[in-house]
Amino acid sequence: MQFLDRTIEPLGMGCWPIGGPMFAGEEPVGYAGADDRESIRSIHAALDCGITLFDTAAAYGAGHAERLLGKALKDRPEAIIVTKIGIAIDEESKQLTGDDIDPANVLLAIDRCLARLDRDRIDAVLLHQNGLSVDEAAPIFDQMERARDAGKIRTYGWSTDFSQSVAAAAPRAGFAIVEHAMNVFLDVPRVQRAASDAGLIALIRSPLAMGLLGGRYDASSVMPSTDIRSTGKAKTPYFTDAKPGADYLRMLDTVRELLMVDGRTLAQGAICWLWARGAMNLPIPGARTVEQIEELAGALRFGPLSNATMAEVEAVMEREDMPEDQAR
């Protein structure tokens, strides 16, 4: 796959989990169980496996994920970093303190990312505000274009699940990426079409449905109270009352063997399903251990699911009805 002027593997490492604890008031909005030393080993393991793109955000761990990446990727120029701005943070308290969408703050926010990442230039910066209107987003992208002209960033994009937002921003000269949710449970053809029509790279977040498609959870699993999956937030529909959703577990049972075709693990099959859905899809599954990232990288040996397997998956899937452009 081409990323600007470089050929890379069509798989990245999502860094939300390695950010560790973060909160919005009293509510946890991070993943539990991260260990900094293991996180750094996992980043290095990703590189060893051929994964060179790392997706993070200022918000992840309230700056902590960026600092870890900066430490782990120092003197690793082959690494590509994608980060996101638009959410205000307090690093000391690990708090996400609200929206940060004033265009006047964009260049300062990028400078802060540069400092945490310990880089002279960031490969890509995305707007981390899914549902912002096109009119509200436009002056933010104007400032990102200024950052690009100044050599602070190479390109920019939007983390959004709205196809009209993608179509509106895509004609900008420096706009090259859309990041959106998609997985076996959640097909989003309208957003995919908008990205494809514009020739954008599609970074696929939540490719494993917040871990549910990783195969490690069942009806008896309970998420820690400090984990976002224990909350009732709308962005965690795959878990209810800190447990995997029963409907999703039923859907998983119908496709498990199909995804594991030819010796794939369940997680690898879920990644391969995404590759079969679009040539410009670049899944960014979260990982916080060496074991996890090495398993995910193993999907590269298999490539996309076959057309026949894809047809079988679609024949048995009964996805929930959900209006287009409201993906999770």
C-alpha positions in Angstrom: 0.0 0.0 0.0 1.2 3.5 -0.7 1.2 6.0 2.1 2.2 9.3 0.5 5.6 8.5 -1.1 6.2 5.3 0.7 5.2 1.7 0.3 4.0 0.2 3.6 2.2 -2.9 4.9 -1.6 -2.4 5.0 -1.7 -2.8 8.8 -1.0 -0.4 11.6 -0.8 -0.5 15.4 -3.5 1.4 17.3 -2.2 3.1 20.4 -5.3 3.9 22.4 -4.7 0.9 24.7 -1.1 1.8 25.5 -2.1 5.3 26.7 -3.3 3.7 29.9 -5.8 5.4 32.3 -7.6 8.6 31.3 -10.8 10.1 32.4 -13.6 12.5 31.5 -14.6 13.6 35.0 -15.0 10.3 37.0 -15.7 8.2 33.9 -12.8 6.0 32.6 -12.2 6.5 28.8 -9.0 4.5 28.5 -8.1 0.8 28.5 -7.0 -1.0 31.7 -3.9 -3.2 31.9 -1.3 -1.2 30.1 2.4 -1.5 31.2 4.8 1.0 29.7 7.7 -1.4 29.4 5.6 -3.9 27.6 4.1 -1.2 25.5 7.5 -0.1 24.2 8.4 -3.8 23.6 5.2 -4.1 21.6 6.0 -1.1 19.5 9.4 -2.6 18.7 7.8 -5.9 18.0 5.4 -4.2 15.5 8.4 -2.8 13.6 10.1 -6.2 13.7 7.0 -7.7 12.1 7.0 -5.1 9.3 4.3 -2.8 10.8 5.5 0.8 10.4 2.3 2.9 10.9 1.3 3.9 14.5 -2.0 5.6 15.1 -2.3 7.7 18.3 -3.9 10.9 19.6 -3.2 13.7 22.0 -6.1 12.4 24.0 -4.8 8.8 24.4 -3.7 8.6 28.0 -3.9 12.4 28.0 -0.6 12.7 26.1 1.0 9.5 27.5 0.6 7.4 24.3 2.4 10.1 22.3 5.2 10.3 24.8 5.6 6.5 24.8 5.8 6.5 21.0 8.3 9.3 21.1 10.5 7.3 23.4 10.1 4.0 21.5 10.5 5.4 18.0 13.4 7.7 18.6 16.0 7.0 15.9 13.4 4.9 13.9 12.8 7.2 10.9 11.0 4.4 9.1 8.1 4.7 11.5 5.0 6.6 10.4 3.0 8.4 13.1 -0.6 9.5 12.7 -2.0 11.5 15.6 -5.2 13.4 16.3 -6.1 16.8 17.8 -9.3 18.4 18.9 -9.7 17.2 22.5 -8.3 19.3 25.4 -6.2 17.3 27.9 -4.6 17.8 31.3 -1.5 15.5 31.4 -1.0 15.6 35.2 -4.6 14.6 36.1 -5.1 12.3 33.0 -8.2 14.2 32.3 -9.9 14.9 28.9 -11.2 18.4 29.7 -13.4 19.1 26.7 -13.4 20.0 23.0 -10.5 22.0 21.6 -11.9 23.2 18.3 -10.9 26.8 18.2 -8.9 27.2 14.9 -6.5 29.6 16.8 -5.4 26.6 18.9 -4.5 24.2 16.0 -0.9 25.2 15.5 -0.2 25.2 19.2 -1.9 21.8 19.5 0.3 20.4 16.7 3.4 21.9 18.4 2.5 20.1 21.6 2.2 16.8 19.7 5.5 17.4 18.1 7.1 17.9 21.6 5.5 14.8 23.1 6.4 12.7 20.0 9.9 14.2 20.0 9.7 14.7 16.2 10.5 17.6 13.9 7.5 16.7 11.7 4.4 14.5 12.1 3.4 12.3 9.1 -0.3 12.9 9.5 -2.6 14.9 11.9 -6.3 14.1 12.0 -9.2 16.1 13.4 -10.4 14.0 16.4 -14.0 15.3 16.3 -16.2 12.7 14.6 -19.5 14.7 14.4 -18.2 18.2 13.9 -20.0 20.0 11.0 -18.3 20.7 7.8 -18.5 24.4 8.4 -17.0 24.1 11.9 -14.2 21.8 10.6 -13.2 24.0 7.6 -11.2 26.6 9.5 -9.5 23.9 11.5 -8.3 22.3 8.2 -7.2 25.7 7.0 -4.8 25.8 10.0 -3.7 22.3 9.3 -2.8 23.4 5.8 -0.7 26.2 7.3 1.1 23.6 9.4 1.7 21.6 6.3 3.1 24.6 4.5 5.4 25.2 7.5 6.7 21.7 7.3 5.2 20.7 10.7 3.1 17.9 9.2 3.1 16.0 5.9 -0.6 15.5 5.5 -3.9 15.6 7.4 -7.4 14.1 7.6 -10.4 13.5 9.7 -11.5 10.8 12.1 -15.2 10.7 11.2 -17.9 8.3 10.4 -19.9 10.7 8.2 -19.6 10.2 4.5 -20.7 13.8 3.7 -17.9 15.1 5.9 -15.4 12.9 4.0 -16.7 14.1 0.6 -16.6 17.8 1.7 -13.0 17.7 3.0 -11.5 15.4 0.4 -10.8 18.0 -2.3 -8.4 19.9 -0.1 -4.8 19.7 -1.3 -3.3 18.3 1.9 -6.2 16.0 2.9 -5.3 12.4 2.4 -6.8 10.2 5.2 -10.1 9.3 6.7 -10.3 7.3 9.9 -13.6 5.5 10.5 -15.0 2.6 12.4 -15.6 -0.7 10.6 -15.6 -4.4 11.4 -17.3 -7.6 10.7 -20.3 -6.5 12.8 -20.3 -3.0 11.3 -20.2 -2.6 7.6 -20.3 1.1 6.4 -20.5 1.1 2.6 -21.4 4.8 2.2 -18.3 6.0 4.1 -16.1 3.5 2.3 -17.5 4.7 -1.0 -16.8 8.3 -0.2 -13.2 7.4 0.8 -12.6 5.3 -2.3 -14.1 7.9 -4.7 -11.7 10.5 -3.3 -8.7 8.2 -3.4 -8.2 8.5 0.4 -6.4 6.0 2.7 -9.0 4.6 5.1 -7.6 3.9 8.5 -10.0 1.5 10.1 -10.5 1.9 13.8 -12.3 -0.6 16.0 -11.5 -3.4 13.5 -11.8 -5.9 16.3 -14.9 -4.4 17.9 -12.9 -3.2 20.9 -11.4 -6.6 21.3 -14.5 -8.7 20.9 -13.3 -10.1 17.6 -10.0 -11.0 19.2 -11.4 -14.2 20.5 -10.4 -13.7 24.2 -13.8 -12.8 25.6 -16.9 -14.8 26.2 -20.2 -14.5 28.2 -18.3 -14.9 31.5 -15.8 -12.1 30.8 -16.0 -8.9 32.9 -14.1 -5.7 32.1 -12.3 -3.9 34.9 -14.0 -0.9 36.4 -11.2 1.4 35.1 -11.7 0.2 31.5 -13.9 2.2 29.0 -15.7 -1.0 28.2 -17.2 -1.1 31.7 -19.0 2.2 31.0 -22.3 2.8 29.3 -20.8 5.1 26.6 -22.4 4.9 23.2 -19.0 4.2 21.6 -18.8 0.9 23.4 -21.9 -1.0 22.1 -20.0 -4.2 22.0 -20.0 -4.4 25.8 -23.0 -4.1 28.1 -22.7 -3.8 31.9 -18.9 -4.5 31.5 -19.6 -7.8 29.7 -19.6 -8.7 26.0 -23.0 -8.0 24.4 -25.0 -11.2 24.0 -26.2 -10.3 20.5 -22.6 -9.7 19.4 -21.5 -13.0 20.8 -24.3 -14.7 18.9 -23.2 -13.0 15.7 -19.6 -14.0 16.4 -20.5 -17.7 16.7 -22.1 -17.6 13.3 -18.9 -16.4 11.5 -16.1 -17.7 13.8 -15.2 -20.7 11.6 -15.4 -18.7 8.4 -13.0 -16.1 9.7 -10.6 -18.8 10.8 -10.4 -20.3 7.4 -7.0 -21.7 6.2 -5.5 -21.5 9.7 -6.1 -17.9 10.5 -6.8 -16.9 14.1 -10.1 -15.1 14.7 -8.4 -11.7 15.0 -6.5 -12.4 11.8 -9.6 -13.3 10.0 -11.3 -10.1 11.1 -8.4 -8.1 9.7 -8.5 -10.1 6.5 -12.2 -9.4 6.1 -11.5 -5.7 6.1 -8.8 -6.1 3.4 -11.3 -7.9 1.3 -13.7 -5.0 1.6 -11.4 -2.4 0.2 -7.9 -2.1 -1.3 -7.2 1.1 0.6 -8.3 -0.2 4.0 -5.6 0.0 6.6 -6.8 -1.5 9.9 -5.3 -0.1 13.0 -6.1 -2.6 15.8 -5.1 -1.7 19.3 -2.5 -3.7 21.0 -0.6 -3.5 24.3 1.4 -6.7 24.4 4.0 -8.3 22.2 1.8 -11.4 21.9 -1.1 -9.3 20.6 0.8 -7.4 18.0 2.6 -10.5 16.7 -0.6 -12.3 16.3 -2.2 -9.4 14.4 0.9 -9.1 12.2 0.4 -12.7 11.3 -2.6 -11.7 9.2 -0.1 -10.3 6.6 0.8 -13.8 5.7 -2.7 -14.6 4.6 -4.0 -11.5 2.9 -7.7 -10.8 2.2 -10.4 -13.4 2.6 -11.5 -15.0 -0.7 -14.6 -13.8 -2.5 -16.2 -17.2 -1.7 -15.6 -16.8 2.0 -16.8 -13.2 2.0 -20.0 -14.3 0.4 -20.5 -17.0 3.0 -19.9 -14.4 5.8 -22.5 -12.1 4.3 -25.0 -14.9 3.9 -25.0 -15.7 7.7 -24.5 -12.3 9.2 -27.5 -10.5 10.7 -26.2 -7.1 11.5 -28.2 -4.7 13.6 -30.2 -2.1 11.6 -28.4 1.2 11.9 -28.8 4.4 9.8 -25.8 5.0 7.5 -23.3 7.5 8.7 -23.8 6.7 12.4 -21.0 4.1 12.7 -19.2 3.4 16.0 
